[in-house]
């Protein structure tokens, strides 16, 4: 079973509108971290935002916010006021556990391609 | 600023050649990672290292080896390149023990094996 599921292969959004990119995850570990990365066409993966499983509040970083619903195991990325430069692939990732070698690894979803329309 | 560099952005090699991909980080991070990225498959972990001379297999280590002789440098080696190793290769590093253990990525190397 996939640990990270991104159900939207591609999305379009009008410039200046908000958009939500979906991510659901599967883990039985009570301690985990969730990440979102952006990958422009140039190829580099850019870290956007992090949410820890014990964090009480949803994470925010500028125009990015994470809608964390623990009971539903979802960690959706919300981009407010979309810009043309937001056009990219977006990946959700999870790190499980806090001890042992296995805790270093990130598991990635297959990504969502976001296109911002002028 | 976090900085991860990779030796080449684009590389073309022939089947059977030995290929070295180099990754250098300047943040004094303990952990370093090699991923490959293929359309429709996302990122898959090949190998990672949590200390100098230490390495662990990821999800798809077959056909690859790694070397970490210095803390800042992590090399991925294709002993005998094959066409199914044509892919985008991404290196990352992280500082273990921080709250987030965020991985920071290099710009990637697009490898084509002919």
Interface residues (C-beta under 8 A of the other chain):
Chain A: X33 X35 X37 X42 X43 X44 X45 X46 X47 X50 X52 X91 X95 X101 X103 X104 X105 X106 X108 X109 X110 X111
Chain B: X9 X31 X33 X40 X41 X42 X43 X45 X48 X50 X56 X58 X88 X90 X92 X94 X96 X99 X100 X101 X102 X103 X104 X105 X106 X107 X108 X110
